Amino acid sequence: MASDVEIGRALAAVASTLNDQKLDEFDTDRVQEIVTEALGGELLLTVDDGGGLHDSSSGVRVGAIRRTPSGEWITERQNEVAKGADTAIPAKPEETGLKGAISKLKGD
């Protein structure tokens, strides 16, 4: 299992990088790249499509990544012994209706 220091390092790297790059949407592959680089290239933690950060060896969710309504990316530690801690965070559902149609036209 990844150490507390490694988890903290990965979460800090994600928050600072996403905010510096001003990304509008969550990109699982990009965030996984940031996490892996923060850990010296080791795949100790994996990122799910909903912003969950999981220990690679046990699958337990140890952190979460989300965007605030103001547009700031924040990260937080999760209680890895809590019930359901091994459950992935669901990805944001696809927008429907007028807002979804506009997003598709814009290529978002």
Secondary structure, DSSP 4 states (H G I P E B T S, - for coil): ---HHHHHHHHHHHHHHHHHHT-SS--HHHHHHHHHHHTTT---EEE-TTSEEEETTT--EEEEEEE-TTS-EEEEE--TTSTTTTSPPPPPPPP-HHHHHHHHHHT-
